[in-house]
Amino acid sequence: MRHSLAFAALLLLAACTGGGGGSDGNSGTPSPPPPTGNFTDPVVYSSAGTASLASAQEIAAVTHHPFVLGGTTLDYTATAGHLTAFALEGGAPEASFFYVAYTLDGADPAARPVTFFYNGGPGSASVWLHLGSFGPKRIATHAPSTTLPTPLALGDNAESLLDSSDLVFVDAIGTGFSEAIAPNVNRTFWGVDADAAAFRDFVMRYVAVNHRDASPKFLFGESYGTPRSAVLAALLESAGVRLAGVVLQSSILDYNVNCGIFTPTSASCYGFVPSYAAVGAWHGLVQPPQPVAQLPGYMQQMRTVASEEYDPAARAFLASKTPPPAALVGALAANTGLDAAHWNVRFNMDPGYFHDNLLPGSVIGLYDGRMAALRGTPLAAQGDPSSSYYDSSFAAAITAYLANELHYTTPSAYVMLGNQINIWNFSHAGQRFPDTVPDLAAAMALNPDLRVFSANGYYDIVTPFYQTEGDLARLAGTSNVTVGFYQGGHMTYLDDAGRAAEKADLAAFYHQAAAKQAIVVPTPAPSAVRETPASHAIMPQAVFETTQRDPALPESLRALAPTPPTKGKAFDAEVSQRLRDLFDAAPAATPGRLTRAEARAAGLGFIARHFDEIDAARAGSVSFDDFRTYLEQRNARPR
């Protein structure tokens, strides 16, 4: 059944008020009357690279729910549907993003934080964060167990972040039900820069529609979602959208230093060694044994081994095939549980080889090295039991949850994992592979109050914690970065202990990051937004179009040479170049200089807002040097 135009418009009104109650607190716009009939989104969405929608409707299903969290009942509104992202320059519609938002009833949207969540891939829908991490509902996985009957149950989430922030889970273009709008096609946005720009435009659209301009805003990305967050943060800050914080879940900020995605001859695998030791300790293979309670101290020892002993030897081995010292090989065998013979065969130990050989006759998880499966069993069929064990549960849960609890149905299949990773444009800032640490630094230069929280699992051997520490160390001189380490793998939140510890740390991070804006959580009151009736339509099964998981590169790119990371003055120059690229991309009547109107027209909201301060000479236009001088002077002042 296709909506009438009046019904679609009515649902648009419901979606637009979902961020902070049933009416616009400034204009007094009344809530719409309740819709009649059942809600069914009749559009068929496609994940194909050449697919696009002729046009898009901003329609959504709205439901209300009570939720007990920490002994307090919270009433919240769930809004599931589509918003159109419009190009920052020119305002043309780009894509129809599918999202699910959870907003606390009765809270002041001007003071209430809002967080935008997304998974990575590229090509992954945000279902893993949505139904696994900090939303109001969570699939009970009890990681690292693999013996519970599946599908695993969905229930209330005692560690939800809803008490700290409103939550918006959004699917990348070509995943979930998100699709490009003609003349664009999905593939238009399948690259580092185009993807981040589209997410910027979605965030700005959501903020505008839901009157969240004054809200403390957070980004929460996982895996490939972390380089997306770094680029997105710089784009949002440049556009004048001020962020309070960025949460990096299991990071791969610089692809160039992750030896697991290249051939083993390209980059030192030193950043993986502590994680190998953690996995070996879990399986009882290291000598002397290391109980879980002693893991933090043991990891500190292994950081030293990795950086001071292994990394120099690995670099020498890669450069000239210099044999590693026998004592070091013996120490690696003792501290990881992988025999010395294997270290001699593959001294630059990539995670694929470690995964294949740690437990003879079995494969361990890459996302969570604690999980294992006997070769030849269904759980080992896709090579990673820590991923495949959960697939059917998340796929079954998302369609049932959308239809039965959120009242959103569509004839389309929800795309869990698309093929984007195989044709993605990984180039960024003149390099073949993204190094987004400078982008994060650029965002922090634009907003010195921006805080970053990095969450890491000890048993993750695709984005290992020590590699992330090395990436973040390049942000020297900032006290705005917090790093947390947890029991668990790539998806730390699937582990009950890890999730509880991470929730506590995140709550403290949110409080600190938004401290300059009063966060008011009044006694919840029922939202005035009317609920969408349930539909009787049957949702198709969710689909996986590929088994290729992030972070990864297509085979054709794995042998290419990565670019070494910059540090010190070279890193500072790279950060400056990121900002210059944004400045130089703006059309200007006078080359190299922007007026306030030109900055505003180009989407450089930061420059437009601070124009009088940047234009210290009162010339009526500013150069990039004027802009850089302003940033240097402002960031040097005590805050």
Secondary structure in CASP SS format (residue, H / E / C, confidence):
PFRMAT SS
TARGET T0000
AUTHOR 0000-0000-0000
METHOD secondary structure of the structure
MODEL  1
M C 1.00
R C 1.00
H C 1.00
S C 1.00
L H 1.00
A H 1.00
F H 1.00
A H 1.00
A H 1.00
L H 1.00
L H 1.00
L H 1.00
L H 1.00
A H 1.00
A H 1.00
C H 1.00
T C 1.00
G C 1.00
G C 1.00
G C 1.00
G C 1.00
G C 1.00
S C 1.00
D C 1.00
G C 1.00
N C 1.00
S C 1.00
G C 1.00
T C 1.00
P C 1.00
S C 1.00
P C 1.00
P C 1.00
P C 1.00
P C 1.00
T C 1.00
G C 1.00
N C 1.00
F C 1.00
T C 1.00
D C 1.00
P C 1.00
V C 1.00
V C 1.00
Y C 1.00
S C 1.00
S C 1.00
A C 1.00
G C 1.00
T C 1.00
A C 1.00
S C 1.00
L E 1.00
A C 1.00
S C 1.00
A C 1.00
Q C 1.00
E C 1.00
I C 1.00
A E 1.00
A E 1.00
V E 1.00
T E 1.00
H E 1.00
H E 1.00
P E 1.00
F E 1.00
V E 1.00
L E 1.00
G C 1.00
G C 1.00
T E 1.00
T E 1.00
L E 1.00
D E 1.00
Y E 1.00
T E 1.00
A E 1.00
T E 1.00
A E 1.00
G E 1.00
H E 1.00
L E 1.00
T E 1.00
A E 1.00
F E 1.00
A C 1.00
L C 1.00
E C 1.00
G C 1.00
G C 1.00
A C 1.00
P E 1.00
E E 1.00
A E 1.00
S E 1.00
F E 1.00
F E 1.00
Y E 1.00
V E 1.00
A E 1.00
Y E 1.00
T E 1.00
L E 1.00
D C 1.00
G C 1.00
A C 1.00
D C 1.00
P C 1.00
A C 1.00
A C 1.00
R C 1.00
P C 1.00
V E 1.00
T E 1.00
F E 1.00
F E 1.00
Y E 1.00
N C 1.00
G C 1.00
G C 1.00
P C 1.00
G C 1.00
S E 1.00
A C 1.00
S C 1.00
V H 1.00
W H 1.00
L H 1.00
H H 1.00
L H 1.00
G H 1.00
S C 1.00
F C 1.00
G C 1.00
P C 1.00
K E 1.00
R E 1.00
I E 1.00
A C 1.00
T C 1.00
H C 1.00
A C 1.00
P C 1.00
S C 1.00
T C 1.00
T C 1.00
L C 1.00
P C 1.00
T C 1.00
P C 1.00
L C 1.00
A C 1.00
L E 1.00
G E 1.00
D E 1.00
N C 1.00
A C 1.00
E C 1.00
S C 1.00
L C 1.00
L C 1.00
D C 1.00
S C 1.00
S C 1.00
D E 1.00
L E 1.00
V E 1.00
F E 1.00
V E 1.00
D C 1.00
A C 1.00
I C 1.00
G C 1.00
T C 1.00
G E 1.00
F C 1.00
S C 1.00
E E 1.00
A E 1.00
I E 1.00
A C 1.00
P C 1.00
N C 1.00
V C 1.00
N H 1.00
R H 1.00
T H 1.00
F H 1.00
W C 1.00
G E 1.00
V H 1.00
D H 1.00
A H 1.00
D H 1.00
A H 1.00
A H 1.00
A H 1.00
F H 1.00
R H 1.00
D H 1.00
F H 1.00
V H 1.00
M H 1.00
R H 1.00
Y H 1.00
V H 1.00
A H 1.00
V H 1.00
N C 1.00
H C 1.00
R C 1.00
D C 1.00
A C 1.00
S C 1.00
P C 1.00
K E 1.00
F E 1.00
L E 1.00
F E 1.00
G E 1.00
E E 1.00
S E 1.00
Y C 1.00
G H 1.00
T H 1.00
P H 1.00
R H 1.00
S H 1.00
A H 1.00
V H 1.00
L H 1.00
A H 1.00
A H 1.00
L H 1.00
L H 1.00
E H 1.00
S H 1.00
A C 1.00
G C 1.00
V C 1.00
R C 1.00
L C 1.00
A C 1.00
G E 1.00
V E 1.00
V E 1.00
L E 1.00
Q E 1.00
S E 1.00
S E 1.00
I C 1.00
L C 1.00
D E 1.00
Y H 1.00
N H 1.00
V H 1.00
N C 1.00
C H 1.00
G H 1.00
I H 1.00
F C 1.00
T C 1.00
P C 1.00
T C 1.00
S C 1.00
A C 1.00
S C 1.00
C C 1.00
Y H 1.00
G H 1.00
F H 1.00
V H 1.00
P H 1.00
S H 1.00
Y H 1.00
A H 1.00
A H 1.00
V H 1.00
G H 1.00
A H 1.00
W H 1.00
H C 1.00
G C 1.00
L C 1.00
V C 1.00
Q C 1.00
P C 1.00
P C 1.00
Q C 1.00
P C 1.00
V H 1.00
A H 1.00
Q H 1.00
L H 1.00
P H 1.00
G H 1.00
Y H 1.00
M H 1.00
Q H 1.00
Q H 1.00
M H 1.00
R H 1.00
T H 1.00
V H 1.00
A H 1.00
S H 1.00
E H 1.00
E H 1.00
Y H 1.00
D H 1.00
P H 1.00
A H 1.00
A H 1.00
R H 1.00
A H 1.00
F H 1.00
L H 1.00
A H 1.00
S H 1.00
K C 1.00
T C 1.00
P C 1.00
P C 1.00
P C 1.00
A H 1.00
A H 1.00
L H 1.00
V H 1.00
G H 1.00
A H 1.00
L H 1.00
A H 1.00
A H 1.00
N H 1.00
T H 1.00
G C 1.00
L C 1.00
D C 1.00
A H 1.00
A H 1.00
H H 1.00
W H 1.00
N H 1.00
V H 1.00
R C 1.00
F C 1.00
N C 1.00
M C 1.00
D C 1.00
P H 1.00
G H 1.00
Y H 1.00
F H 1.00
H H 1.00
D H 1.00
N H 1.00
L C 1.00
L C 1.00
P C 1.00
G C 1.00
S E 1.00
V E 1.00
I E 1.00
G C 1.00
L C 1.00
Y C 1.00
D C 1.00
G C 1.00
R C 1.00
M C 1.00
A E 1.00
A E 1.00
L E 1.00
R C 1.00
G C 1.00
T C 1.00
P H 1.00
L H 1.00
A H 1.00
A C 1.00
Q C 1.00
G C 1.00
D C 1.00
P H 1.00
S H 1.00
S H 1.00
S H 1.00
Y H 1.00
Y H 1.00
D H 1.00
S H 1.00
S H 1.00
F H 1.00
A H 1.00
A H 1.00
A H 1.00
I H 1.00
T H 1.00
A H 1.00
Y H 1.00
L H 1.00
A H 1.00
N H 1.00
E C 1.00
L C 1.00
H C 1.00
Y C 1.00
T C 1.00
T C 1.00
P C 1.00
S C 1.00
A C 1.00
Y C 1.00
V E 1.00
M E 1.00
L E 1.00
G C 1.00
N C 1.00
Q H 1.00
I H 1.00
N H 1.00
I C 1.00
W C 1.00
N E 1.00
F C 1.00
S C 1.00
H E 1.00
A C 1.00
G C 1.00
Q E 1.00
R C 1.00
F C 1.00
P C 1.00
D E 1.00
T C 1.00
V H 1.00
P H 1.00
D H 1.00
L H 1.00
A H 1.00
A H 1.00
A H 1.00
M H 1.00
A H 1.00
L H 1.00
N C 1.00
P C 1.00
D C 1.00
L C 1.00
R E 1.00
V E 1.00
F E 1.00
S E 1.00
A E 1.00
N E 1.00
G E 1.00
Y C 1.00
Y C 1.00
D C 1.00
I C 1.00
V C 1.00
T C 1.00
P C 1.00
F H 1.00
Y H 1.00
Q H 1.00
T H 1.00
E H 1.00
G H 1.00
D H 1.00
L H 1.00
A H 1.00
R C 1.00
L C 1.00
A C 1.00
G C 1.00
T C 1.00
S C 1.00
N C 1.00
V E 1.00
T E 1.00
V E 1.00
G E 1.00
F E 1.00
Y E 1.00
Q C 1.00
G C 1.00
G C 1.00
H C 1.00
M C 1.00
T H 1.00
Y H 1.00
L H 1.00
D C 1.00
D H 1.00
A H 1.00
G H 1.00
R H 1.00
A H 1.00
A H 1.00
E H 1.00
K H 1.00
A H 1.00
D H 1.00
L H 1.00
A H 1.00
A H 1.00
F H 1.00
Y H 1.00
H H 1.00
Q H 1.00
A H 1.00
A C 1.00
A C 1.00
K C 1.00
Q C 1.00
A C 1.00
I C 1.00
V C 1.00
V C 1.00
P C 1.00
T C 1.00
P C 1.00
A C 1.00
P C 1.00
S C 1.00
A C 1.00
V C 1.00
R C 1.00
E C 1.00
T C 1.00
P C 1.00
A C 1.00
S C 1.00
H C 1.00
A C 1.00
I C 1.00
M C 1.00
P C 1.00
Q C 1.00
A C 1.00
V E 1.00
F E 1.00
E C 1.00
T C 1.00
T C 1.00
Q C 1.00
R C 1.00
D C 1.00
P C 1.00
A C 1.00
L C 1.00
P C 1.00
E H 1.00
S H 1.00
L H 1.00
R C 1.00
A C 1.00
L C 1.00
A C 1.00
P C 1.00
T C 1.00
P C 1.00
P C 1.00
T C 1.00
K C 1.00
G H 1.00
K H 1.00
A H 1.00
F H 1.00
D H 1.00
A H 1.00
E H 1.00
V H 1.00
S H 1.00
Q H 1.00
R H 1.00
L H 1.00
R H 1.00
D H 1.00
L H 1.00
F H 1.00
D H 1.00
A C 1.00
A C 1.00
P C 1.00
A C 1.00
A C 1.00
T C 1.00
P C 1.00
G C 1.00
R E 1.00
L E 1.00
T C 1.00
R H 1.00
A H 1.00
E H 1.00
A H 1.00
R H 1.00
A H 1.00
A C 1.00
G C 1.00
L C 1.00
G H 1.00
F H 1.00
I H 1.00
A H 1.00
R H 1.00
H C 1.00
F H 1.00
D H 1.00
E H 1.00
I H 1.00
D C 1.00
A C 1.00
A C 1.00
R C 1.00
A C 1.00
G C 1.00
S C 1.00
V E 1.00
S E 1.00
F H 1.00
D H 1.00
D H 1.00
F H 1.00
R H 1.00
T H 1.00
Y H 1.00
L H 1.00
E H 1.00
Q H 1.00
R H 1.00
N H 1.00
A H 1.00
R C 1.00
P C 1.00
R C 1.00
END
